[in-house]
Amino acid sequence: MNMIIPRPSRSSQAFIIIMAALALLAIFPIPPFFFLVLAITFMYAAMSESWNVIGGYTGYMNIGSAGFFGVGAYTTALLLQWYRLSPLLTAPLAGVFAVGLALVVGLPTLRLRGSYFALATLALTLLLGDLVVGFPEITGGGRGITNLHIPGISVELEPQVFYVCFFTLMIITIVSCYTLENSKFGLGLMAIREDEDAARMCGVNAPKLKNLAFMISAFFIGVAGGLFTPYLSYVAPSLAFNILITISPVLMSIFGGKGSWIGPIIGAFILDIVRQYLSFLILSE
């Protein structure tokens, strides 16, 4: 029996070509500024795609992404400061810590729906920011932690390294979300989004699926935070738990089209590149 492999659509083929071109760009000697600009775009693309798991597929408006991002940022910052461990190695661990936080927070908050869930996740971000400020002997308080360069990598090479790291994170996130969208697990999440009560009556284990979606979303956002710390070589509560870190993935996902794997990527590339271009124009005046 011959297996028929479906041919990718034109949009999928165009997407693959663009990603391949961006991957090849890493080996060319382009100005470091462009590596740094595109690295942040990749970061927001990965975060938007991650947010889409809980906000798009499941329909739960999470506006506490900065909480997971901040936990990831401080995980790599402290491991680098105390043990000189490279964030390139500890970034996945930052994601694991974010998953742990999502598990603890998700058990009570995912019982809420609508605006109540959104406000609960926002409160999480505000609370974590205050906790970091309250332990200056560990976290540096409001001043933060400085001089967080990656050990063993020259400053000249860092832009290219961050480009590769954030691009890799974005690709892994995209592949994970594409696989999820076309799985039984993804169908269960979409059923919850459309009508959670009806999904439960049809045998969907809504609490389990919601918690898993929340943890998957938190993992990739935590890894992004873990890589963002050495990118700036500095971390502080005002950066790690910034409300813009929460709002940006939401806006990008909605702009591009939440609930599909490609929508958040389109939204992130368009809005973040426009944002960085406008910032450049303002600073250059």
LOFIGU-959352 format. One record per residue (C-alpha): x, y, z; residue in one letter. Coordinates in Angstrom, 1 decimal, always signed. Layout:
BEGIN
+--------+--------+--------+---------+
!     xx !     yy !     zz ! residuo !
+--------+--------+--------+---------+
!      X !      Y !      Z !       A !
...
+--------+--------+--------+---------+
***
This chain:
BEGIN
+--------+--------+--------+---------+
!     xx !     yy !     zz ! residuo !
+--------+--------+--------+---------+
!   +0.0 !   +0.0 !   +0.0 !       M !
!   +1.5 !   +3.3 !   -1.1 !       N !
!   +1.4 !   +6.2 !   +1.3 !       M !
!   +0.5 !   +9.5 !   -0.2 !       I !
!   +2.4 !  +12.4 !   +1.4 !       I !
!   +0.4 !  +15.7 !   +1.0 !       P !
!   +2.3 !  +18.4 !   -0.9 !       R !
!   +2.9 !  +21.6 !   +1.2 !       P !
!   +0.8 !  +24.6 !   +0.3 !       S !
!   +2.3 !  +27.6 !   -1.3 !       R !
!   +2.2 !  +29.6 !   +1.9 !       S !
!   +4.0 !  +26.8 !   +3.7 !       S !
!   +6.6 !  +26.6 !   +1.0 !       Q !
!   +7.1 !  +30.3 !   +1.2 !       A !
!   +7.5 !  +30.1 !   +4.9 !       F !
!  +10.1 !  +27.4 !   +4.7 !       I !
!  +12.1 !  +29.4 !   +2.1 !       I !
!  +12.1 !  +32.5 !   +4.3 !       I !
!  +13.2 !  +30.5 !   +7.4 !       M !
!  +16.0 !  +28.8 !   +5.4 !       A !
!  +17.1 !  +32.2 !   +4.2 !       A !
!  +17.2 !  +33.6 !   +7.7 !       L !
!  +19.2 !  +30.5 !   +8.9 !       A !
!  +21.8 !  +31.0 !   +6.1 !       L !
!  +22.0 !  +34.7 !   +7.0 !       L !
!  +23.9 !  +33.7 !  +10.2 !       A !
!  +27.0 !  +32.7 !   +8.2 !       I !
!  +27.3 !  +36.0 !   +6.4 !       F !
!  +29.3 !  +38.9 !   +7.7 !       P !
!  +26.5 !  +41.4 !   +8.0 !       I !
!  +26.6 !  +44.3 !  +10.5 !       P !
!  +26.1 !  +43.2 !  +14.2 !       P !
!  +23.2 !  +45.7 !  +14.5 !       F !
!  +21.1 !  +43.6 !  +12.2 !       F !
!  +21.8 !  +40.4 !  +14.1 !       F !
!  +20.7 !  +42.1 !  +17.3 !       L !
!  +17.5 !  +43.5 !  +15.7 !       V !
!  +16.4 !  +40.2 !  +14.2 !       L !
!  +17.3 !  +38.3 !  +17.4 !       A !
!  +14.7 !  +40.3 !  +19.3 !       I !
!  +12.1 !  +39.8 !  +16.5 !       T !
!  +12.8 !  +36.0 !  +16.7 !       F !
!  +12.3 !  +36.3 !  +20.5 !       M !
!   +8.9 !  +37.9 !  +20.2 !       Y !
!   +7.9 !  +35.5 !  +17.5 !       A !
!   +8.7 !  +32.6 !  +19.8 !       A !
!   +6.9 !  +34.2 !  +22.7 !       M !
!   +3.8 !  +35.0 !  +20.6 !       S !
!   +3.7 !  +31.5 !  +19.4 !       E !
!   +4.0 !  +30.2 !  +23.0 !       S !
!   +1.3 !  +32.6 !  +24.2 !       W !
!   -0.9 !  +31.3 !  +21.4 !       N !
!   -1.0 !  +27.8 !  +23.0 !       V !
!   -3.0 !  +29.1 !  +26.0 !       I !
!   -4.5 !  +32.3 !  +24.6 !       G !
!   -5.2 !  +31.1 !  +21.0 !       G !
!   -5.9 !  +27.4 !  +21.1 !       Y !
!   -7.4 !  +27.2 !  +24.6 !       T !
!   -9.0 !  +30.6 !  +24.7 !       G !
!   -7.6 !  +31.7 !  +28.1 !       Y !
!   -6.4 !  +35.3 !  +27.9 !       M !
!   -3.1 !  +35.0 !  +29.7 !       N !
!   -1.6 !  +38.5 !  +30.5 !       I !
!   +1.0 !  +37.2 !  +32.9 !       G !
!   +3.6 !  +36.1 !  +30.4 !       S !
!   +6.1 !  +38.6 !  +32.0 !       A !
!   +6.0 !  +36.5 !  +35.1 !       G !
!   +7.4 !  +33.4 !  +33.3 !       F !
!   +9.7 !  +35.6 !  +31.3 !       F !
!  +11.1 !  +37.2 !  +34.5 !       G !
!  +11.6 !  +33.8 !  +36.2 !       V !
!  +13.6 !  +32.6 !  +33.3 !       G !
!  +15.6 !  +35.8 !  +33.2 !       A !
!  +16.6 !  +35.7 !  +36.8 !       Y !
!  +17.3 !  +31.9 !  +36.7 !       T !
!  +20.0 !  +32.3 !  +34.1 !       T !
!  +21.2 !  +35.6 !  +35.7 !       A !
!  +21.7 !  +34.0 !  +39.2 !       L !
!  +23.3 !  +30.8 !  +37.8 !       L !
!  +25.7 !  +33.0 !  +35.8 !       L !
!  +26.5 !  +35.3 !  +38.7 !       Q !
!  +26.9 !  +32.5 !  +41.3 !       W !
!  +28.4 !  +29.6 !  +39.3 !       Y !
!  +29.5 !  +31.2 !  +36.0 !       R !
!  +27.3 !  +28.8 !  +34.1 !       L !
!  +26.6 !  +29.9 !  +30.6 !       S !
!  +23.0 !  +30.9 !  +29.8 !       P !
!  +23.3 !  +29.0 !  +26.6 !       L !
!  +23.3 !  +25.8 !  +28.8 !       L !
!  +21.0 !  +27.0 !  +31.5 !       T !
!  +18.3 !  +28.6 !  +29.3 !       A !
!  +16.3 !  +25.2 !  +29.1 !       P !
!  +16.5 !  +25.1 !  +33.0 !       L !
!  +15.0 !  +28.6 !  +33.0 !       A !
!  +12.1 !  +27.1 !  +31.0 !       G !
!  +11.8 !  +24.3 !  +33.6 !       V !
!  +11.5 !  +26.8 !  +36.4 !       F !
!   +8.8 !  +28.7 !  +34.5 !       A !
!   +6.9 !  +25.4 !  +34.0 !       V !
!   +7.1 !  +24.8 !  +37.8 !       G !
!   +5.6 !  +28.2 !  +38.4 !       L !
!   +2.9 !  +27.6 !  +35.8 !       A !
!   +2.0 !  +24.3 !  +37.5 !       L !
!   +1.7 !  +26.0 !  +40.9 !       V !
!   -0.2 !  +29.0 !  +39.6 !       V !
!   -2.3 !  +27.1 !  +37.0 !       G !
!   -4.0 !  +24.8 !  +39.5 !       L !
!   -6.0 !  +27.5 !  +41.1 !       P !
!   -6.2 !  +30.2 !  +38.4 !       T !
!   -7.3 !  +27.9 !  +35.5 !       L !
!  -10.5 !  +27.3 !  +37.5 !       R !
!  -11.3 !  +30.9 !  +36.6 !       L !
!  -12.5 !  +32.1 !  +33.2 !       R !
!  -12.6 !  +35.2 !  +31.1 !       G !
!  -11.5 !  +38.5 !  +32.7 !       S !
!  -11.0 !  +36.8 !  +36.1 !       Y !
!   -8.3 !  +34.5 !  +34.7 !       F !
!   -6.7 !  +37.5 !  +32.9 !       A !
!   -6.6 !  +39.6 !  +36.1 !       L !
!   -5.2 !  +36.7 !  +38.1 !       A !
!   -2.3 !  +36.2 !  +35.7 !       T !
!   -1.6 !  +39.9 !  +35.7 !       L !
!   -1.5 !  +39.9 !  +39.5 !       A !
!   +1.1 !  +37.1 !  +39.2 !       L !
!   +3.5 !  +39.4 !  +37.2 !       T !
!   +3.1 !  +42.3 !  +39.6 !       L !
!   +3.6 !  +40.0 !  +42.7 !       L !
!   +6.8 !  +38.4 !  +41.3 !       L !
!   +8.2 !  +41.8 !  +40.4 !       G !
!   +7.7 !  +43.0 !  +44.0 !       D !
!   +9.2 !  +39.8 !  +45.4 !       L !
!  +12.4 !  +40.3 !  +43.4 !       V !
!  +12.7 !  +43.8 !  +44.7 !       V !
!  +12.1 !  +42.6 !  +48.2 !       G !
!  +15.2 !  +40.4 !  +48.3 !       F !
!  +18.1 !  +42.7 !  +47.2 !       P !
!  +20.8 !  +40.4 !  +48.8 !       E !
!  +19.9 !  +37.7 !  +46.3 !       I !
!  +18.4 !  +39.5 !  +43.3 !       T !
!  +20.1 !  +42.9 !  +43.5 !       G !
!  +16.7 !  +44.5 !  +44.3 !       G !
!  +15.5 !  +47.3 !  +42.1 !       G !
!  +19.1 !  +47.9 !  +40.8 !       R !
!  +19.3 !  +44.5 !  +39.3 !       G !
!  +22.3 !  +42.4 !  +38.3 !       I !
!  +24.9 !  +43.7 !  +35.8 !       T !
!  +27.9 !  +42.4 !  +33.8 !       N !
!  +26.1 !  +39.2 !  +32.6 !       L !
!  +28.1 !  +38.4 !  +29.5 !       H !
!  +28.3 !  +34.8 !  +28.2 !       I !
!  +31.5 !  +33.2 !  +29.5 !       P !
!  +34.0 !  +32.2 !  +26.8 !       G !
!  +32.4 !  +34.2 !  +24.0 !       I !
!  +33.9 !  +37.5 !  +22.8 !       S !
!  +31.7 !  +40.6 !  +22.7 !       V !
!  +32.2 !  +40.8 !  +19.0 !       E !
!  +30.7 !  +37.4 !  +18.4 !       L !
!  +27.8 !  +37.8 !  +20.8 !       E !
!  +25.3 !  +39.3 !  +18.2 !       P !
!  +25.7 !  +36.3 !  +15.9 !       Q !
!  +25.4 !  +33.9 !  +18.9 !       V !
!  +22.2 !  +35.5 !  +20.0 !       F !
!  +20.8 !  +35.5 !  +16.5 !       Y !
!  +21.4 !  +31.7 !  +16.3 !       V !
!  +20.0 !  +31.1 !  +19.8 !       C !
!  +16.8 !  +33.1 !  +19.3 !       F !
!  +16.3 !  +31.7 !  +15.8 !       F !
!  +16.6 !  +28.2 !  +17.1 !       T !
!  +14.2 !  +28.9 !  +19.9 !       L !
!  +11.7 !  +30.3 !  +17.4 !       M !
!  +12.0 !  +27.3 !  +15.1 !       I !
!  +11.6 !  +24.8 !  +17.9 !       I !
!   +8.5 !  +26.7 !  +19.2 !       T !
!   +7.0 !  +26.8 !  +15.7 !       I !
!   +7.5 !  +23.1 !  +15.1 !       V !
!   +6.1 !  +22.3 !  +18.6 !       S !
!   +3.0 !  +24.4 !  +18.0 !       C !
!   +2.4 !  +23.1 !  +14.5 !       Y !
!   +2.6 !  +19.6 !  +15.8 !       T !
!   +0.2 !  +20.5 !  +18.7 !       L !
!   -2.3 !  +22.1 !  +16.4 !       E !
!   -2.5 !  +18.9 !  +14.3 !       N !
!   -2.8 !  +16.5 !  +17.2 !       S !
!   -5.6 !  +15.1 !  +19.4 !       K !
!   -4.3 !  +17.3 !  +22.2 !       F !
!   -4.7 !  +20.4 !  +20.0 !       G !
!   -8.2 !  +19.4 !  +19.1 !       L !
!   -9.0 !  +19.1 !  +22.7 !       G !
!   -7.7 !  +22.6 !  +23.4 !       L !
!   -9.8 !  +24.0 !  +20.6 !       M !
!  -12.9 !  +22.2 !  +21.9 !       A !
!  -12.3 !  +23.9 !  +25.3 !       I !
!  -12.0 !  +27.3 !  +23.5 !       R !
!  -15.3 !  +26.8 !  +21.7 !       E !
!  -17.3 !  +25.5 !  +24.6 !       D !
!  -15.6 !  +24.2 !  +27.7 !       E !
!  -18.7 !  +22.7 !  +29.2 !       D !
!  -19.7 !  +20.9 !  +26.1 !       A !
!  -16.1 !  +19.6 !  +25.7 !       A !
!  -16.3 !  +18.2 !  +29.2 !       R !
!  -19.5 !  +16.4 !  +28.4 !       M !
!  -17.8 !  +14.9 !  +25.3 !       C !
!  -15.1 !  +13.4 !  +27.5 !       G !
!  -12.4 !  +16.0 !  +27.2 !       V !
!  -10.3 !  +16.2 !  +30.4 !       N !
!  -10.4 !  +20.0 !  +30.4 !       A !
!   -8.4 !  +20.6 !  +33.7 !       P !
!   -5.5 !  +18.4 !  +32.5 !       K !
!   -5.3 !  +19.8 !  +29.0 !       L !
!   -5.5 !  +23.4 !  +30.3 !       K !
!   -2.7 !  +22.9 !  +32.7 !       N !
!   -0.5 !  +21.2 !  +30.1 !       L !
!   -1.1 !  +24.0 !  +27.7 !       A !
!   -0.3 !  +26.6 !  +30.4 !       F !
!   +3.0 !  +24.8 !  +31.1 !       M !
!   +4.0 !  +24.4 !  +27.5 !       I !
!   +3.4 !  +28.1 !  +27.0 !       S !
!   +5.4 !  +29.0 !  +30.1 !       A !
!   +8.4 !  +26.8 !  +29.1 !       F !
!   +9.2 !  +28.6 !  +25.8 !       F !
!   +8.6 !  +32.0 !  +27.4 !       I !
!  +10.9 !  +31.1 !  +30.3 !       G !
!  +13.6 !  +30.0 !  +27.8 !       V !
!  +13.2 !  +33.4 !  +26.0 !       A !
!  +13.7 !  +35.2 !  +29.3 !       G !
!  +16.7 !  +33.1 !  +30.1 !       G !
!  +18.4 !  +34.2 !  +26.8 !       L !
!  +17.3 !  +37.8 !  +27.1 !       F !
!  +19.4 !  +38.3 !  +30.2 !       T !
!  +22.8 !  +37.8 !  +28.6 !       P !
!  +21.5 !  +39.6 !  +25.5 !       Y !
!  +21.3 !  +42.8 !  +27.5 !       L !
!  +24.1 !  +41.7 !  +29.9 !       S !
!  +21.8 !  +43.1 !  +32.6 !       Y !
!  +18.6 !  +42.2 !  +34.4 !       V !
!  +16.3 !  +44.2 !  +36.7 !       A !
!  +12.6 !  +43.9 !  +37.7 !       P !
!  +11.6 !  +46.8 !  +35.5 !       S !
!  +12.9 !  +44.9 !  +32.5 !       L !
!  +12.2 !  +41.3 !  +33.3 !       A !
!   +8.6 !  +41.9 !  +34.6 !       F !
!   +7.8 !  +44.7 !  +32.3 !       N !
!   +4.1 !  +44.9 !  +31.3 !       I !
!   +5.2 !  +45.4 !  +27.7 !       L !
!   +6.7 !  +41.9 !  +27.8 !       I !
!   +3.1 !  +40.6 !  +28.5 !       T !
!   +1.2 !  +42.9 !  +26.2 !       I !
!   +3.4 !  +42.5 !  +23.1 !       S !
!   +2.9 !  +38.8 !  +22.5 !       P !
!   -0.9 !  +39.2 !  +22.9 !       V !
!   -1.1 !  +42.1 !  +20.4 !       L !
!   +1.2 !  +40.3 !  +17.9 !       M !
!   -0.8 !  +37.1 !  +18.1 !       S !
!   -4.1 !  +38.9 !  +17.7 !       I !
!   -2.8 !  +41.0 !  +14.9 !       F !
!   -1.5 !  +38.0 !  +12.9 !       G !
!   -4.4 !  +35.8 !  +13.8 !       G !
!   -4.4 !  +33.8 !  +17.0 !       K !
!   -5.6 !  +30.2 !  +17.1 !       G !
!   -3.3 !  +29.2 !  +14.2 !       S !
!   +0.4 !  +28.4 !  +14.2 !       W !
!   +1.3 !  +30.9 !  +11.5 !       I !
!   -0.6 !  +33.9 !  +12.8 !       G !
!   +1.6 !  +34.9 !  +15.7 !       P !
!   +4.7 !  +34.6 !  +13.6 !       I !
!   +3.3 !  +37.0 !  +11.0 !       I !
!   +2.1 !  +39.4 !  +13.7 !       G !
!   +5.5 !  +39.3 !  +15.5 !       A !
!   +7.6 !  +40.0 !  +12.4 !       F !
!   +5.4 !  +42.8 !  +11.2 !       I !
!   +4.8 !  +44.6 !  +14.5 !       L !
!   +8.3 !  +44.1 !  +16.0 !       D !
!  +10.2 !  +45.2 !  +13.0 !       I !
!   +7.9 !  +48.3 !  +12.7 !       V !
!   +8.4 !  +49.0 !  +16.4 !       R !
!  +12.2 !  +48.8 !  +16.2 !       Q !
!  +12.3 !  +50.9 !  +13.0 !       Y !
!  +10.2 !  +53.6 !  +14.7 !       L !
!  +12.4 !  +53.5 !  +17.8 !       S !
!  +15.5 !  +53.9 !  +15.5 !       F !
!  +13.9 !  +56.9 !  +13.8 !       L !
!  +13.1 !  +58.6 !  +17.2 !       I !
!  +16.6 !  +58.0 !  +18.6 !       L !
!  +18.3 !  +59.2 !  +15.4 !       S !
!  +16.5 !  +62.6 !  +15.5 !       E !
+--------+--------+--------+---------+
***
